[in-house]
Amino acid sequence: MLADEYVRPRPRASDGPLVTVVIPTYNRSEVLRHALRSVLDQSYRRLEVIVAGDACTDDSEEVVASFADPRVTWVNLEVNTGSQGGPNRAALEIANGELVAYLGHDDLWRRDHVALLVADIQRSGADVTYGACDSVFSQGRIAGRRFTCPPLGEPALPSSVMHRRSMCERGAEWRDWRETVNAPDYAFFESLVAAGAKLSRVPALTAVKFPASARRNVYREHRSREQERFARRMNGRAFVAWEILTGLLLLPLRRRTRLPIDQRAYTEPGELVTALRRVRGLE
């Protein structure tokens, strides 16, 4: 029944408002190329894409330019802000789209991700909608999948979220990580709710996340094999059903594993992100 719910065909938009896709990034061009490809391959074509670097010093700009797509804009902050909040704020300042969607530089979308979320906003009149996201944990200390399509009002992962840009005028904001106890993405979703957003969701698995917080030193080792493997097959017809089945089979194993840190142990502003930066190899 679970697989059937997420595989079932749903209405998709082929036309509608301009959607701004924001990809915050920092010195991981090896995975950025896969994330950007998954955006440019979307079936919904009315997109502008802003790739916002957090003072990148690698070849990310060259990777973005190699796609030679006029819908894509590259911006790079002069000073590193230390989390996705800074690049996201910079991108929103120049965004033109009525709707905004986010994609982590190491995450991937299925081809119908934007079309499904636009159709849901058109149908429901919502300010914010989100789909299901498959969080893939590394197969070392941590194994398994975590499917997230949370109940309305609970934080959804950024790579699964779309919102009206007008929500930023109503008070939703990406706050500096040194001001928040929660991670910046959770704090942003909470600000959407606090600003009075009408929420909706689409029970369709359209995004895959590779949590950097579960991969020690990922910013130093520059691995991209997982993204390459998923990018080759995630638009196949059987992908959703197979990934859900895999996740269910691995669930008991994941419950016996431990994340590198206990995020509940950090209760002061900035502590959690500082700890996560160490795990990722950024400190």
C-alpha positions, 0 to 999 in steps of 0.5 A: 500500500505504501509503494502504491500511494507514492507510485500512483500517477498524479496531475502534472503542470506543463505550463504556469508561473515562472519557478526560481530554482535555488541551488546553494553550493560550496566547493563540491563541483563533483556533485553540483553537476548532477544536481544541476542536470536534474534541474535542467532535465525537468519536464516543467520548463518555465524555470530560472536557476540561480546557483549561489556559491558561498564564496566558492574557490573551486571550479564550480563556476566553470561547471555551471558555465559548461551547461551553457543554458541561458536559464542558469545564473551563477552568483558567488558571495565574497565572504563565506557565510558557513551554511546554506542560509547565506547563499539562499538569501542572496539568490532570493534577492535576485529571484524573479519567479512567482514560486521558489524551489530549493535543491541541495548541491548534492541532492537530486530531483526526478524529472516530474518534481517541479511539475507535480509541485506546481500542479499542487499549488495551482490546485490547492491555492497553497503558499507552500507545498512539498513532496516526499524525499528519500534520504539515503544514508551512507553504507558505512556506519549508517545504513538505510533510507528515511522517507519523509513526507511529514504531516502538514506543519512539521518541517520538510526537507528543503530539496522537497519544498516549493513556496510562493516568493511572496512568503518572504515579504510576509516574514519567512526568512533564511536566518543566520545559523549563529542565531538559531538552535535548529538547523537553518533549513528547519528554522526556515520552514518554521518561519514559513509556518509562522508567517501564516502559510497555507500548506499542502503536500504531494505524496509522491517520491520526487527528491533524493537527499544524501545527508552530508551530516551522515558522511564524515569529511565529505567536503574533503574527500569529494565523493560523487559515486552515489549521485552518479549511481542514482542519477542513472536510474532514478527516472526509471519506471520502477525506481520509486517502488524499488527504493521504498522496498529497499528502505523498508528492508533496511529499516531494522538495520538503520535503527541499530546504527548511530549518526555521527552526532546526537543533534538533540544535545545542542541547545545553544544558537550556532552549536548544532551547525558548528558540530555538523561542520566538523562532521562534514570536514569544514572545520 
